[in-house]
Amino acid sequence: MSTTLSKSGPVSLRRRPGPLDALLAETDRALRVLSGSASAGRAYPATAQESPQALSAQEKRHAAGLMRVNHVGEVCAQALYRGQASVCKESGPRALLLNAAAEEVDHLVWCNERLKELGSRPSLLNPVWYAGSFALGVMASVAGVPRNLGFMAETEKQVEAHLDEHLRTLPVQDERSRQIVTKMKDDEAQHRASAEQAGGVPLPAPVKLAMRAMSKVMTTTAYWI
């Protein structure tokens, strides 16, 4: 900030934020997400006590694979919603997207913490998932607010289906992972409902099928890598 003089005294001059500022802010956020340095705003939902012998080696690997998939899903959701919000000019939908993105950070941190507990790690391809999802979010936003919010609603609907499947296939005794996934599912359902109530419209069937196909590639790859 600098000052200049006028007849009435000093006047403050402030530089208005430009496109470069927004780009740098998004880059900083992406780096924090990908480095694991982001912090959650809500308490860790895994409160159940876990015995060291609760899971066999095979069950632990399976649980870690599923939680890695969930972590990738949150990386993608964070990038999608930030991308959608970055070019959305309407304040209401933009605030809705940014609020959902903030809650997805909580999910991201929780999944990362559970991966550490299971002796595992996030996907090595997270930078690729983030960049692709951010670009996809920008394209969705360009389609207009109803389609933009419809994309958010469809994304959350498909995520809910994935989380339901994970609750069915997680080891029965892995209560800590189950608590995390259950809380995530509740949040995703709320995000979907909020997008629909705000004016999101159903997407064309070919778009939904393409989203499912892309999701299948991502989840299959993330389980192992």
GROMACS elastic network, one bead per residue, 0.5 to 0.9 nm:
[ bonds ]
;  ai    aj funct       b0    kb
    1    12     6  0.71600   500
    1    13     6  0.61203   500
    1    14     6  0.54131   500
    1    15     6  0.71918   500
    2    11     6  0.86650   500
    2    12     6  0.61379   500
    2    13     6  0.54986   500
    2    14     6  0.70747   500
    3    10     6  0.61848   500
    3    11     6  0.55495   500
    3    13     6  0.56663   500
    3    14     6  0.87304   500
    4     9     6  0.83706   500
    4    10     6  0.55001   500
    4    11     6  0.54270   500
    4    12     6  0.66945   500
    4    13     6  0.73830   500
    5     8     6  0.78665   500
    5     9     6  0.55699   500
    5    11     6  0.60087   500
    5    12     6  0.88820   500
    6     9     6  0.51188   500
    6    10     6  0.60303   500
    6    11     6  0.67619   500
    7    10     6  0.83789   500
    8    11     6  0.84268   500
   15    18     6  0.87281   500
   17    20     6  0.79026   500
   17    21     6  0.58623   500
   17    22     6  0.76355   500
   18    21     6  0.53873   500
   18    22     6  0.67590   500
   18    23     6  0.89193   500
   19    22     6  0.51781   500
   19    23     6  0.62159   500
   19    24     6  0.86697   500
   20    24     6  0.60996   500
   20    25     6  0.85237   500
   21    24     6  0.51571   500
   21    25     6  0.61319   500
   21    26     6  0.86630   500
   22    25     6  0.50767   500
   22    26     6  0.62056   500
   22    27     6  0.85504   500
   22    86     6  0.83949   500
   23    26     6  0.52193   500
   23    27     6  0.61030   500
   23    28     6  0.85949   500
   24    28     6  0.61021   500
   24    29     6  0.86117   500
   25    28     6  0.51378   500
   25    29     6  0.62783   500
   25    30     6  0.86599   500
   26    29     6  0.50398   500
   26    30     6  0.60938   500
   26    31     6  0.85966   500
   26    82     6  0.79534   500
   26    86     6  0.88891   500
   27    30     6  0.50534   500
   27    31     6  0.61846   500
   27    32     6  0.86677   500
   28    31     6  0.51689   500
   28    32     6  0.63009   500
   28    33     6  0.87022   500
   29    32     6  0.51317   500
   29    33     6  0.61969   500
   29    34     6  0.86226   500
   29    38     6  0.82939   500
   30    33     6  0.50954   500
   30    34     6  0.60770   500
   30    35     6  0.84080   500
   30    78     6  0.88406   500
   30    79     6  0.77708   500
   30   127     6  0.86919   500
   30   130     6  0.77278   500
   30   131     6  0.89281   500
   31    34     6  0.51451   500
   31    35     6  0.58140   500
   31    36     6  0.83952   500
   31    37     6  0.83729   500
   31    38     6  0.89841   500
   32    35     6  0.52138   500
   32    36     6  0.60920   500
   32    37     6  0.50935   500
   32    38     6  0.52526   500
   32    39     6  0.89954   500
   33    36     6  0.54909   500
   33    37     6  0.65382   500
   33    38     6  0.55710   500
   33    75     6  0.72302   500
   33    78     6  0.84230   500
   33   105     6  0.77846   500
   33   108     6  0.80065   500
   33   109     6  0.88016   500
   34    37     6  0.78363   500
   34    38     6  0.85056   500
   34    75     6  0.77803   500
   34   126     6  0.67720   500
   34   127     6  0.67328   500
   34   130     6  0.82574   500
   35    38     6  0.78129   500
   36    39     6  0.82911   500
   36   108     6  0.85584   500
   36   109     6  0.73826   500
   36   112     6  0.74761   500
   37   109     6  0.86344   500
   38   105     6  0.72135   500
   38   106     6  0.86764   500
   38   108     6  0.84249   500
   38   109     6  0.69166   500
   39   105     6  0.74126   500
   39   106     6  0.72024   500
   39   108     6  0.89676   500
   39   109     6  0.64206   500
   40    43     6  0.73265   500
   40    44     6  0.81448   500
   40   102     6  0.86690   500
   40   103     6  0.82429   500
   40   105     6  0.63052   500
   40   107     6  0.78714   500
   40   108     6  0.81956   500
   40   109     6  0.59749   500
   40   110     6  0.77042   500
   41   102     6  0.82749   500
   41   103     6  0.79154   500
   41   105     6  0.82391   500
   41   106     6  0.62710   500
   42    45     6  0.84875   500
   42   103     6  0.86221   500
   42   106     6  0.66055   500
   43    46     6  0.89175   500
   43   106     6  0.85870   500
   43   110     6  0.89340   500
   44    47     6  0.75028   500
   44   106     6  0.84287   500
   44   109     6  0.86064   500
   44   110     6  0.61844   500
   44   113     6  0.87508   500
   44   180     6  0.78876   500
   45    48     6  0.88342   500
   45   110     6  0.78019   500
   45   176     6  0.80235   500
   45   179     6  0.61347   500
   45   180     6  0.56119   500
   45   183     6  0.71605   500
   46    49     6  0.85359   500
   46   110     6  0.83912   500
   46   114     6  0.84061   500
   46   175     6  0.78114   500
   46   177     6  0.68740   500
   46   178     6  0.80378   500
   46   179     6  0.54499   500
   46   180     6  0.57883   500
   47   175     6  0.87592   500
   47   176     6  0.66452   500
   47   179     6  0.77600   500
   48   175     6  0.63138   500
   48   176     6  0.56232   500
   48   179     6  0.80455   500
   49   175     6  0.82788   500
   49   176     6  0.76449   500
   50    53     6  0.82817   500
   50    54     6  0.65391   500
   50   173     6  0.88118   500
   50   174     6  0.79399   500
   50   175     6  0.78369   500
   50   176     6  0.73890   500
   51    54     6  0.50071   500
   51    55     6  0.82029   500
   52    55     6  0.73500   500
   53    56     6  0.70040   500
   54   173     6  0.66495   500
   54   174     6  0.74736   500
   55    58     6  0.79000   500
   55    59     6  0.56440   500
   55    60     6  0.57409   500
   55   171     6  0.78444   500
   55   173     6  0.72703   500
   55   174     6  0.71841   500
   56    59     6  0.51125   500
   56    60     6  0.60628   500
   56    61     6  0.86220   500
   57    60     6  0.51152   500
   57    61     6  0.62688   500
   57    62     6  0.87267   500
   58    61     6  0.51640   500
   58    62     6  0.62809   500
   58    63     6  0.86661   500
   59    62     6  0.50624   500
   59    63     6  0.60695   500
   59    64     6  0.84487   500
   59   170     6  0.81873   500
   59   171     6  0.63843   500
   59   174     6  0.87917   500
   60    63     6  0.51131   500
   60    64     6  0.60175   500
   60    65     6  0.85131   500
   60   118     6  0.63370   500
   60   119     6  0.85009   500
   60   171     6  0.84621   500
   60   174     6  0.87442   500
   61    64     6  0.50659   500
   61    65     6  0.61110   500
   61    66     6  0.87339   500
   61   118     6  0.78755   500
   61   119     6  0.88862   500
   61   120     6  0.81250   500
   62    65     6  0.50297   500
   62    66     6  0.63442   500
   62    67     6  0.86575   500
   62   169     6  0.89310   500
   62   170     6  0.75359   500
   62   171     6  0.82281   500
   62   223     6  0.84858   500
   63    66     6  0.52043   500
   63    67     6  0.61600   500
   63    68     6  0.85128   500
   63   115     6  0.87097   500
   63   118     6  0.78343   500
   63   166     6  0.89535   500
   63   169     6  0.87207   500
   63   170     6  0.59898   500
   63   171     6  0.70949   500
   63   174     6  0.78761   500
   63   177     6  0.76069   500
   64    67     6  0.50527   500
   64    68     6  0.59591   500
   64    69     6  0.85551   500
   64   114     6  0.80493   500
   64   115     6  0.59082   500
   64   118     6  0.61594   500
   64   119     6  0.80231   500
   64   120     6  0.62744   500
   64   121     6  0.80826   500
   64   223     6  0.81267   500
   65    68     6  0.50843   500
   65    69     6  0.63299   500
   65    70     6  0.87365   500
   65   115     6  0.88063   500
   65   120     6  0.85525   500
   65   222     6  0.74905   500
   65   224     6  0.64680   500
   65   225     6  0.88281   500
   66    69     6  0.50542   500
   66    70     6  0.62938   500
   66    71     6  0.86271   500
   66   166     6  0.67854   500
   66   169     6  0.89104   500
   66   170     6  0.77516   500
   66   219     6  0.86787   500
   66   222     6  0.85717   500
   66   223     6  0.61743   500
   67    71     6  0.60316   500
   67    72     6  0.85693   500
   67   111     6  0.60189   500
   67   112     6  0.80945   500
   67   114     6  0.73549   500
   67   115     6  0.65347   500
   67   122     6  0.85313   500
   67   166     6  0.88185   500
   67   177     6  0.76576   500
   67   181     6  0.86107   500
   67   223     6  0.82592   500
   68    72     6  0.62130   500
   68    73     6  0.85336   500
   68   111     6  0.73165   500
   68   112     6  0.79447   500
   68   115     6  0.69924   500
   68   120     6  0.84305   500
   68   121     6  0.72369   500
   68   122     6  0.54554   500
   68   123     6  0.63221   500
   68   219     6  0.88913   500
   68   222     6  0.63989   500
   68   223     6  0.61703   500
   68   224     6  0.84440   500
   68   225     6  0.87040   500
   69    72     6  0.51322   500
   69    73     6  0.61954   500
   69    74     6  0.87661   500
   69   122     6  0.84407   500
   69   123     6  0.79051   500
   69   218     6  0.79764   500
   69   219     6  0.55282   500
   69   220     6  0.80925   500
   69   221     6  0.84485   500
   69   222     6  0.52541   500
   69   223     6  0.55163   500
   69   224     6  0.88758   500
   70    74     6  0.63423   500
   70    75     6  0.87130   500
   70   107     6  0.85397   500
   70   108     6  0.81444   500
   70   111     6  0.68186   500
   70   159     6  0.89720   500
   70   162     6  0.86375   500
   70   163     6  0.79832   500
   70   181     6  0.83525   500
   70   219     6  0.83695   500
   70   222     6  0.88696   500
   71    74     6  0.51400   500
   71    75     6  0.63097   500
   71    76     6  0.87029   500
   71   107     6  0.76078   500
   71   108     6  0.56031   500
   71   109     6  0.83102   500
   71   110     6  0.85050   500
   71   111     6  0.53721   500
   71   112     6  0.66252   500
   71   115     6  0.88156   500
   71   122     6  0.67748   500
   71   123     6  0.79780   500
   71   222     6  0.89788   500
   72    76     6  0.61785   500
   72    77     6  0.85188   500
   72   108     6  0.82117   500
   72   122     6  0.74778   500
   72   123     6  0.67617   500
   72   125     6  0.87027   500
   72   126     6  0.65613   500
   72   129     6  0.74263   500
   72   130     6  0.86983   500
   72   218     6  0.80742   500
   72   219     6  0.79702   500
   72   222     6  0.69088   500
   73    76     6  0.51170   500
   73    77     6  0.60660   500
   73    78     6  0.85474   500
   73   108     6  0.84707   500
   73   129     6  0.88760   500
   73   159     6  0.77661   500
   73   215     6  0.88275   500
   73   218     6  0.84745   500
   73   219     6  0.80818   500
   74    78     6  0.59295   500
   74    79     6  0.84336   500
   74   104     6  0.58664   500
   74   105     6  0.72630   500
   74   107     6  0.64873   500
   74   108     6  0.53492   500
   74   111     6  0.86035   500
   75    78     6  0.52561   500
   75    79     6  0.63028   500
   75    80     6  0.85900   500
   75   104     6  0.81339   500
   75   105     6  0.82316   500
   75   108     6  0.67544   500
   75   126     6  0.70238   500
   75   127     6  0.88575   500
   75   129     6  0.71883   500
   75   130     6  0.60495   500
   75   133     6  0.85508   500
   76    79     6  0.51346   500
   76    80     6  0.59046   500
   76    81     6  0.85561   500
   76   126     6  0.83985   500
   76   129     6  0.60103   500
   76   130     6  0.54743   500
   76   131     6  0.85850   500
   76   132     6  0.82196   500
   76   133     6  0.54389   500
   76   134     6  0.76821   500
   77    81     6  0.60667   500
   77    82     6  0.83730   500
   77   100     6  0.88019   500
   77   101     6  0.70504   500
   77   104     6  0.67568   500
   77   130     6  0.85975   500
   77   133     6  0.75335   500
   77   134     6  0.88096   500
   77   155     6  0.82632   500
   77   156     6  0.88430   500
   78    81     6  0.55418   500
   78    82     6  0.61400   500
   78    83     6  0.85033   500
   78   100     6  0.82993   500
   78   101     6  0.51303   500
   78   102     6  0.78293   500
   78   103     6  0.88975   500
   78   104     6  0.59860   500
   78   105     6  0.68398   500
   78   108     6  0.85971   500
   78   130     6  0.79773   500
   78   133     6  0.84593   500
   78   134     6  0.82537   500
   79    82     6  0.51566   500
   79    83     6  0.59189   500
   79    84     6  0.84728   500
   79   101     6  0.80848   500
   79   129     6  0.84659   500
   79   130     6  0.54837   500
   79   131     6  0.73164   500
   79   132     6  0.83091   500
   79   133     6  0.54549   500
   79   135     6  0.83037   500
   79   136     6  0.88143   500
   79   137     6  0.73120   500
   80    83     6  0.51055   500
   80    84     6  0.60836   500
   80    85     6  0.85615   500
   80   101     6  0.84285   500
   80   130     6  0.80243   500
   80   132     6  0.86357   500
   80   135     6  0.76102   500
   80   136     6  0.65937   500
   80   138     6  0.77078   500
   80   140     6  0.89074   500
   80   152     6  0.85375   500
   81    85     6  0.59747   500
   81    86     6  0.83770   500
   81    97     6  0.55197   500
   81    98     6  0.66846   500
   81   100     6  0.73643   500
   81   101     6  0.57273   500
   81   133     6  0.87289   500
   81   134     6  0.75821   500
   81   137     6  0.62914   500
   81   138     6  0.87679   500
   81   152     6  0.77698   500
   82    85     6  0.51226   500
   82    86     6  0.59533   500
   82    97     6  0.73109   500
   82    98     6  0.67005   500
   82   101     6  0.67146   500
   82   134     6  0.67723   500
   82   137     6  0.73047   500
   82   138     6  0.84239   500
   83    86     6  0.51464   500
   83    87     6  0.71997   500
   83    88     6  0.88949   500
   83   133     6  0.76783   500
   83   135     6  0.64639   500
   83   136     6  0.73391   500
   83   139     6  0.82888   500
   83   140     6  0.85900   500
   83   141     6  0.78355   500
   84    87     6  0.61900   500
   84    88     6  0.63349   500
   84    94     6  0.79135   500
   84    97     6  0.72986   500
   84   134     6  0.76366   500
   84   135     6  0.87374   500
   84   136     6  0.81415   500
   84   139     6  0.76294   500
   84   140     6  0.64758   500
   84   142     6  0.82372   500
   84   148     6  0.71251   500
   84   152     6  0.89805   500
   85    89     6  0.80356   500
   85    93     6  0.79529   500
   85    94     6  0.50712   500
   85    95     6  0.78947   500
   85    96     6  0.87531   500
   85    97     6  0.59788   500
   85    98     6  0.66061   500
   85   137     6  0.80479   500
   85   138     6  0.78449   500
   85   141     6  0.73904   500
   86    89     6  0.83043   500
   86    94     6  0.81141   500
   86   137     6  0.87036   500
   86   138     6  0.71042   500
   86   141     6  0.84236   500
   87    94     6  0.87190   500
   87   138     6  0.65309   500
   87   141     6  0.64361   500
   87   142     6  0.72388   500
   88    91     6  0.77930   500
   88    93     6  0.74656   500
   88    94     6  0.58229   500
   88   138     6  0.86398   500
   88   141     6  0.60857   500
   88   142     6  0.77589   500
   88   144     6  0.82594   500
   88   145     6  0.76101   500
   88   148     6  0.86950   500
   89    93     6  0.84477   500
   89    94     6  0.70780   500
   90    93     6  0.59417   500
   90    94     6  0.60819   500
   90    95     6  0.86462   500
   90   145     6  0.79768   500
   91    94     6  0.51007   500
   91    95     6  0.60010   500
   91    96     6  0.86015   500
   92    95     6  0.52611   500
   92    96     6  0.63193   500
   92    97     6  0.88100   500
   92   198     6  0.85000   500
   93    97     6  0.62414   500
   93    98     6  0.86722   500
   93   145     6  0.72631   500
   93   148     6  0.87478   500
   93   149     6  0.74843   500
   93   195     6  0.82870   500
   93   198     6  0.73493   500
   94    97     6  0.51655   500
   94    98     6  0.62252   500
   94    99     6  0.85923   500
   95    98     6  0.51197   500
   95    99     6  0.60272   500
   95   100     6  0.85574   500
   96    99     6  0.52316   500
   96   100     6  0.62759   500
   96   101     6  0.86439   500
   96   191     6  0.85892   500
   96   194     6  0.78326   500
   96   195     6  0.76973   500
   96   198     6  0.86897   500
   97   100     6  0.51769   500
   97   101     6  0.61444   500
   97   102     6  0.87094   500
   97   149     6  0.84322   500
   97   152     6  0.82490   500
   97   191     6  0.89281   500
   97   195     6  0.86258   500
   98   102     6  0.62067   500
   98   103     6  0.87879   500
   99   102     6  0.51119   500
   99   103     6  0.65147   500
   99   104     6  0.87296   500
  100   103     6  0.52095   500
  100   104     6  0.62210   500
  100   105     6  0.88217   500
  100   187     6  0.87765   500
  100   188     6  0.86880   500
  100   191     6  0.64524   500
  101   105     6  0.64671   500
  102   105     6  0.52246   500
  102   106     6  0.70025   500
  103   106     6  0.51748   500
  103   107     6  0.67045   500
  103   108     6  0.87809   500
  103   187     6  0.78319   500
  104   108     6  0.61128   500
  104   109     6  0.86785   500
  104   184     6  0.85233   500
  104   187     6  0.87091   500
  104   188     6  0.88229   500
  105   109     6  0.62189   500
  105   110     6  0.85663   500
  106   109     6  0.52385   500
  106   110     6  0.61652   500
  106   111     6  0.86487   500
  107   110     6  0.50733   500
  107   111     6  0.60899   500
  107   112     6  0.84933   500
  107   180     6  0.80370   500
  107   181     6  0.88176   500
  107   183     6  0.87418   500
  107   184     6  0.64109   500
  108   111     6  0.53305   500
  108   112     6  0.61983   500
  108   113     6  0.86813   500
  109   112     6  0.50901   500
  109   113     6  0.61484   500
  109   114     6  0.86585   500
  110   113     6  0.51353   500
  110   114     6  0.62529   500
  110   115     6  0.86610   500
  110   180     6  0.70413   500
  111   114     6  0.51071   500
  111   115     6  0.61580   500
  111   116     6  0.87187   500
  111   122     6  0.87090   500
  111   177     6  0.84795   500
  111   180     6  0.75787   500
  111   181     6  0.87301   500
  112   115     6  0.50880   500
  112   116     6  0.64149   500
  112   117     6  0.88082   500
  112   121     6  0.74500   500
  112   122     6  0.67779   500
  113   116     6  0.51605   500
  113   117     6  0.63848   500
  113   118     6  0.87785   500
  114   118     6  0.62333   500
  114   119     6  0.86375   500
  114   120     6  0.86145   500
  114   176     6  0.80282   500
  114   177     6  0.69809   500
  114   180     6  0.85406   500
  115   118     6  0.50483   500
  115   119     6  0.62534   500
  115   120     6  0.50478   500
  115   121     6  0.56973   500
  115   122     6  0.71544   500
  116   120     6  0.55455   500
  116   121     6  0.65079   500
  117   120     6  0.75349   500
  118   121     6  0.86516   500
  121   124     6  0.84344   500
  122   125     6  0.86416   500
  122   126     6  0.77052   500
  122   222     6  0.84557   500
  122   225     6  0.82650   500
  123   126     6  0.56349   500
  123   221     6  0.87748   500
  123   222     6  0.57783   500
  123   223     6  0.80528   500
  123   224     6  0.79659   500
  123   225     6  0.53647   500
  124   127     6  0.78168   500
  124   128     6  0.89169   500
  124   222     6  0.83345   500
  124   225     6  0.60170   500
  125   128     6  0.54101   500
  125   129     6  0.64326   500
  125   130     6  0.88030   500
  125   221     6  0.89457   500
  125   222     6  0.77632   500
  125   225     6  0.72051   500
  126   130     6  0.60208   500
  126   131     6  0.85945   500
  126   222     6  0.88610   500
  127   130     6  0.51331   500
  127   131     6  0.61888   500
  127   132     6  0.85896   500
  128   131     6  0.53642   500
  128   132     6  0.61568   500
  128   133     6  0.84666   500
  129   132     6  0.53620   500
  129   133     6  0.59918   500
  129   134     6  0.85404   500
  129   218     6  0.81041   500
  130   133     6  0.52193   500
  130   134     6  0.60861   500
  130   135     6  0.86572   500
  131   134     6  0.52787   500
  131   135     6  0.63506   500
  131   136     6  0.86745   500
  132   135     6  0.52735   500
  132   136     6  0.61963   500
  132   137     6  0.86714   500
  133   137     6  0.60768   500
  133   138     6  0.86737   500
  134   137     6  0.50332   500
  134   138     6  0.63735   500
  134   139     6  0.88127   500
  135   138     6  0.51770   500
  135   139     6  0.64266   500
  135   140     6  0.87579   500
  136   139     6  0.51352   500
  136   140     6  0.62214   500
  136   141     6  0.87305   500
  137   140     6  0.50538   500
  137   141     6  0.62568   500
  137   142     6  0.87535   500
  137   148     6  0.82882   500
  137   151     6  0.87220   500
  138   141     6  0.52110   500
  138   142     6  0.63949   500
  139   142     6  0.52120   500
  139   143     6  0.67866   500
  139   148     6  0.88408   500
  140   143     6  0.54205   500
  140   144     6  0.75720   500
  140   145     6  0.88517   500
  140   147     6  0.69343   500
  140   148     6  0.52624   500
  140   149     6  0.87058   500
  140   151     6  0.68631   500
  141   144     6  0.57023   500
  141   145     6  0.66630   500
  141   147     6  0.74529   500
  141   149     6  0.83119   500
  141   151     6  0.88218   500
  142   145     6  0.81830   500
  142   147     6  0.88496   500
  142   148     6  0.76993   500
  143   146     6  0.81481   500
  143   147     6  0.59623   500
  143   148     6  0.64767   500
  144   147     6  0.56296   500
  144   148     6  0.58328   500
  144   149     6  0.86124   500
  145   149     6  0.60000   500
  145   150     6  0.82310   500
  145   199     6  0.78698   500
  145   200     6  0.74005   500
  146   149     6  0.53785   500
  146   150     6  0.59468   500
  146   151     6  0.85626   500
  146   198     6  0.84576   500
  146   199     6  0.56555   500
  146   201     6  0.54769   500
  146   202     6  0.87411   500
  147   151     6  0.59447   500
  147   152     6  0.85471   500
  147   199     6  0.88174   500
  147   200     6  0.61708   500
  147   201     6  0.59635   500
  147   202     6  0.76596   500
  147   203     6  0.69424   500
  148   151     6  0.51935   500
  148   152     6  0.65437   500
  148   153     6  0.88702   500
  148   200     6  0.70058   500
  148   201     6  0.85274   500
  149   153     6  0.62082   500
  149   154     6  0.86269   500
  149   192     6  0.89357   500
  149   195     6  0.53049   500
  149   196     6  0.70704   500
  149   198     6  0.75302   500
  149   199     6  0.68623   500
  149   201     6  0.70931   500
  150   153     6  0.50106   500
  150   154     6  0.61170   500
  150   155     6  0.84434   500
  150   192     6  0.88543   500
  150   195     6  0.68417   500
  150   196     6  0.68785   500
  150   199     6  0.77540   500
  150   202     6  0.55611   500
  150   203     6  0.62259   500
  151   154     6  0.51748   500
  151   155     6  0.60110   500
  151   156     6  0.85950   500
  151   195     6  0.88084   500
  151   200     6  0.76063   500
  151   201     6  0.81971   500
  151   202     6  0.79547   500
  151   203     6  0.68686   500
  151   208     6  0.89876   500
  152   155     6  0.51006   500
  152   156     6  0.62482   500
  152   157     6  0.86093   500
  152   191     6  0.79784   500
  152   192     6  0.68569   500
  152   195     6  0.65162   500
  152   196     6  0.87357   500
  152   200     6  0.79183   500
  153   156     6  0.52471   500
  153   157     6  0.61538   500
  153   158     6  0.87626   500
  153   189     6  0.89426   500
  153   191     6  0.71859   500
  153   193     6  0.72193   500
  153   194     6  0.81376   500
  153   195     6  0.55319   500
  153   196     6  0.62924   500
  153   200     6  0.69409   500
  153   201     6  0.84219   500
  153   202     6  0.82033   500
  154   158     6  0.62517   500
  154   159     6  0.85624   500
  154   192     6  0.73928   500
  154   202     6  0.75351   500
  154   203     6  0.75018   500
  154   208     6  0.74634   500
  154   211     6  0.88071   500
  155   158     6  0.53330   500
  155   159     6  0.62157   500
  155   160     6  0.86930   500
  155   192     6  0.80377   500
  155   208     6  0.89664   500
  155   211     6  0.80029   500
  156   160     6  0.60666   500
  156   161     6  0.86616   500
  156   188     6  0.55521   500
  156   189     6  0.68347   500
  156   190     6  0.89336   500
  156   191     6  0.68629   500
  156   192     6  0.54443   500
  157   160     6  0.51767   500
  157   161     6  0.65250   500
  157   162     6  0.89358   500
  157   188     6  0.77142   500
  157   189     6  0.73234   500
  157   192     6  0.65867   500
  158   161     6  0.51113   500
  158   162     6  0.64353   500
  158   163     6  0.87854   500
  158   211     6  0.86842   500
  158   212     6  0.75151   500
  158   215     6  0.86177   500
  159   162     6  0.50427   500
  159   163     6  0.62149   500
  159   164     6  0.86010   500
  159   185     6  0.79559   500
  159   188     6  0.73139   500
  160   163     6  0.51074   500
  160   164     6  0.61470   500
  160   165     6  0.86694   500
  160   184     6  0.86716   500
  160   185     6  0.57403   500
  160   186     6  0.85614   500
  160   188     6  0.64952   500
  160   189     6  0.69202   500
  161   164     6  0.51079   500
  161   165     6  0.63445   500
  161   166     6  0.87455   500
  161   185     6  0.89593   500
  162   165     6  0.51310   500
  162   166     6  0.62849   500
  162   167     6  0.87762   500
  163   167     6  0.62069   500
  163   168     6  0.86712   500
  163   181     6  0.64710   500
  163   182     6  0.78248   500
  163   184     6  0.81021   500
  163   185     6  0.63370   500
  164   167     6  0.51759   500
  164   168     6  0.64791   500
  164   169     6  0.89137   500
  164   181     6  0.85931   500
  164   182     6  0.85678   500
  164   185     6  0.78364   500
  165   168     6  0.51201   500
  165   169     6  0.63481   500
  165   170     6  0.86094   500
  166   169     6  0.50784   500
  166   170     6  0.57080   500
  166   178     6  0.85621   500
  166   181     6  0.78905   500
  167   170     6  0.55342   500
  167   171     6  0.86060   500
  167   172     6  0.88026   500
  167   177     6  0.88432   500
  167   178     6  0.64036   500
  167   181     6  0.71839   500
  167   182     6  0.77639   500
  168   171     6  0.84116   500
  168   172     6  0.85632   500
  169   172     6  0.81145   500
  170   173     6  0.83559   500
  170   174     6  0.68226   500
  170   175     6  0.89909   500
  170   177     6  0.78524   500
  170   178     6  0.73902   500
  171   174     6  0.53151   500
  171   175     6  0.82948   500
  171   178     6  0.88898   500
  172   175     6  0.70963   500
  172   178     6  0.85656   500
  173   176     6  0.85975   500
  173   178     6  0.89735   500
  174   177     6  0.57424   500
  174   178     6  0.64052   500
  174   179     6  0.89039   500
  175   179     6  0.61017   500
  175   180     6  0.87307   500
  176   179     6  0.52432   500
  176   180     6  0.65524   500
  176   181     6  0.88427   500
  177   180     6  0.52164   500
  177   181     6  0.62106   500
  177   182     6  0.85501   500
  178   181     6  0.51396   500
  178   182     6  0.59472   500
  178   183     6  0.85543   500
  179   182     6  0.52043   500
  179   183     6  0.62721   500
  179   184     6  0.86332   500
  180   183     6  0.53292   500
  180   184     6  0.62001   500
  180   185     6  0.86545   500
  181   184     6  0.50121   500
  181   185     6  0.60720   500
  181   186     6  0.86740   500
  182   185     6  0.50964   500
  182   186     6  0.63544   500
  182   187     6  0.88172   500
  183   186     6  0.51541   500
  183   187     6  0.63991   500
  183   188     6  0.87412   500
  184   187     6  0.51570   500
  184   188     6  0.61709   500
  184   189     6  0.86695   500
  185   188     6  0.50794   500
  185   189     6  0.61956   500
  185   190     6  0.86798   500
  186   189     6  0.52719   500
  186   190     6  0.64477   500
  186   191     6  0.88495   500
  187   190     6  0.50936   500
  187   191     6  0.62570   500
  187   192     6  0.87154   500
  188   192     6  0.61960   500
  188   193     6  0.86258   500
  189   192     6  0.51394   500
  189   193     6  0.62201   500
  189   194     6  0.86101   500
  190   193     6  0.51030   500
  190   194     6  0.60654   500
  190   195     6  0.86056   500
  191   194     6  0.51274   500
  191   195     6  0.62230   500
  191   196     6  0.86862   500
  192   195     6  0.52381   500
  192   196     6  0.62746   500
  192   197     6  0.86468   500
  193   196     6  0.51572   500
  193   197     6  0.60710   500
  193   198     6  0.85156   500
  194   197     6  0.51441   500
  194   198     6  0.60687   500
  194   199     6  0.88416   500
  194   200     6  0.88426   500
  195   198     6  0.51387   500
  195   199     6  0.66237   500
  195   200     6  0.55125   500
  195   201     6  0.89062   500
  196   199     6  0.54400   500
  196   201     6  0.69509   500
  196   202     6  0.87545   500
  197   200     6  0.69985   500
  200   203     6  0.89768   500
  202   205     6  0.87384   500
  203   206     6  0.83270   500
  203   207     6  0.64210   500
  203   208     6  0.65538   500
  204   207     6  0.54574   500
  204   208     6  0.65632   500
  204   209     6  0.89250   500
  205   208     6  0.51114   500
  205   209     6  0.62227   500
  205   210     6  0.86205   500
  206   209     6  0.50912   500
  206   210     6  0.61194   500
  206   211     6  0.86074   500
  207   210     6  0.50431   500
  207   211     6  0.61667   500
  207   212     6  0.86720   500
  208   211     6  0.50723   500
  208   212     6  0.62746   500
  208   213     6  0.86742   500
  209   212     6  0.50840   500
  209   213     6  0.61790   500
  209   214     6  0.86466   500
  210   213     6  0.50679   500
  210   214     6  0.61810   500
  210   215     6  0.84928   500
  211   214     6  0.51834   500
  211   215     6  0.60471   500
  211   216     6  0.85817   500
  212   216     6  0.60925   500
  212   217     6  0.87450   500
  213   216     6  0.51015   500
  213   217     6  0.64851   500
  213   218     6  0.87700   500
  214   217     6  0.52549   500
  214   218     6  0.63049   500
  214   219     6  0.87358   500
  215   218     6  0.50289   500
  215   219     6  0.60289   500
  215   220     6  0.84312   500
  216   219     6  0.52850   500
  216   220     6  0.59948   500
  216   221     6  0.84158   500
  217   220     6  0.53825   500
  217   221     6  0.61125   500
  217   222     6  0.84705   500
  218   221     6  0.53139   500
  218   222     6  0.59144   500
  218   223     6  0.85724   500
  219   222     6  0.51164   500
  219   223     6  0.61266   500
  220   223     6  0.55480   500
  220   224     6  0.73803   500
  221   224     6  0.58144   500
  221   225     6  0.59750   500
  222   225     6  0.50672   500
